[in-house]
Amino acid sequence: MALLLPLSAFEMSADNPKPVINKIPIKVSRYPKFQRDLFVLPFESYFYGPMSCIHTIVLDDLGEVEINVTNASTGEFWTATFDTSVDNQYSLQISTTSGLYEVEYTTASGDIYEGEFIIE
């Protein structure tokens, strides 16, 4: 999986010449990876730096969705369940510790989606 960092993801100021990551898209794919059927990803997901959270926008009613996030570098772990029939957006607060973060979504129907991103 690739890490995508569009130019709009960075913000610089006179006080802080080092780029600040505002938004990192999380490239998510369906699991298991050997499945070859066509599908439309039912949500968009990204890490939002200023709020230290993973924000998910659900494009379809999936019922309850479980999200698990692991910092593979430190072992930190976060989990939450949200009901997409109630709200089509969810934010999960996580740390901003450097590392490779692995994200897994499991839908009520048992579909699993995985993604990853890096905080440096």
Secondary structure, DSSP 4 states (H G I P E B T S, - for coil): ------GGGEE--SS--S-EE-EEE-EEEEESTT-------SEEEEEEGGGTEEEEEESS--SEEEEEEEETTT--EEEEEEETTT-SEEEEE----SEEEEEEEEETTS-EEEEEEEE-
